[in-house]
Amino acid sequence: MMKLYLLLFLYAISFSSFSQNNVLVFQSDFGLKDGAVSAMKGVAMGVSTDLKIFDLTHEIPAFNIWEAAYRLSQTAQYYPAGTVFVSVCDPGVGTARHSVVLLTKSGHYFVTPDNGTLTLIAEQLGIQEIREIDEVKNRRQNSNESYTFHGRDVYAFTGARLASKTIAFEEVGSKLPNEVVKIDYQKPVLENGVIKGGIPVLDIQYGNVWTNIDKKTAEKLGLKAGDVVKVQVFDGAKKVYQGKLKLVNTFGEAEIGTDVCYFNSLLNFSLAVNQGNFSEKYKVYSGAHWSILLSR
């Protein structure tokens, strides 16, 4: 009997970090030109006025599931365990795609359509458990005739109920296998003296090109500040850019207008023009089909 009590105690301790913390974070491709985002927040506040509501971004390019996946992976790690994220980039709204809540091994919750949005979070934070949203129990009252705004009627409502502890995770709906829909993309690899990686996203404000080649992988090539790096960029099979760039620690190490490479705030290899726009200058963009090669 003592062994049973001990096991139950350890189980409770291991899941204590998964307790919701009243923090609710919204992301969408809705933009802020109309009332869609405000409507979602209104639904959430209707569940509980004690919620602490934050925005990750609402400027995901329309229908760009891949960028929604990346912005979650870029940001979620900085929020405490127990935070609930609601991500709505849902070009298949109203179709048979699953509406889910993913609990990660880090204790974060993600309320979203399972359409590829969870690709990177599942890899980064790990899957503890996934449940499908039971829309009979977890849907805004009198919204059954609306088929095109699940962000308001299902995801915001369920996320708010979960974040405020109005429902427990087990009350979201039935348990699903620990698998998510994944978007295929180029992971960073080193082969025969060449590193190949992807370009998941741009640093939009400045036009810098962010890759997924982490600093540890780059260092396997012997790269350090001051080195000149040979760079090739591809849009699918088409080569878009080729050049030699100096690796710098800060932009102040280069003349204004100079092309450089550096490690960004996530310690991933990136391309920039000092006080310019690399993306516009060379027509280099981002997405799962973009790739980059680095060599000495």
C-alpha positions, 0 to 999 in steps of 0.5 A: 500500500505504501508503494502505491501511495508513493507512486501516486505522490511521485505521479502528482509531483511529476505533473504539478508543472503542467498546471495551468497558470491563467496565462493565455497567448493568442496567435493568428493570421487575422491581422488587426484591421477588423474585429476578429482578434478582439472577438476572440479576446472577448470570448476569453474574457467571457470565460474568466476576467482573471485571465492574463491575455497576451498576443504572440502575433496576428501578422502571420501571412494569410494561410501560412501554416509553416510560419505559424509553426515557426513563430510558436517555436520561436516564442513559446519556450520563454513562457512559463509552464502552464501557459496556454497558446491559441494558434489559429492559422486555419485555411481548412476551417470547417473541414475534417482536420482535427481540433486539438490541444497538445500538452508538451513535456515542458508543460505548455498547452497548444490549442490549434487545428492539427494542420502542421502548426505543431510541427516544430513545437512537437520536436522542440518541446516534446509531446506529453499528450494530445486530446481532440477538442470535444465540440459538444462540450467545448464550444461557445454556446449557440455557435453551431451554425457558424462554420468559418470562425472556429478561432472564436467559437472553439479555440479561444473558448476552449483555450480560455476554459483551459487556462482559467482551470474551468476545465481540466486537460482531461475534459478537453476531449478524447485522447489521441495518439502522440502524433501530429501532422508534420510539414516536411522541411530541410533540417540542418546537416553537415555532409562532406564539408557542406552544411545544408539547412532551411530558411524557415522565416525572415526577420521581417522588420529588417529583411534579414534571412534567418536559417535553422542552422544552429551555432553548434552545427556551424561550428562543426564546419569550423566557422568563427567570427571573422571567417568568410563563408560561401553561401548558396540559397535555393528556392526549391531546385532553383539557385537564387543567391550565391556569395561570400560573406564575412561572419560578424558578431555585431553589425557595427563590425561592418560598413553600412550597406555591407552584406554580412552573416551572423548568428541571430538571437536564437543563435541560428546562422543568418544573412543581412545587409547592415542597415539594409534589406537582404531579402529585398536586395537578393529576392531571398524569401522563406518557407519550408521549400527554401534551403541554404548551403554553407561551406568554407 
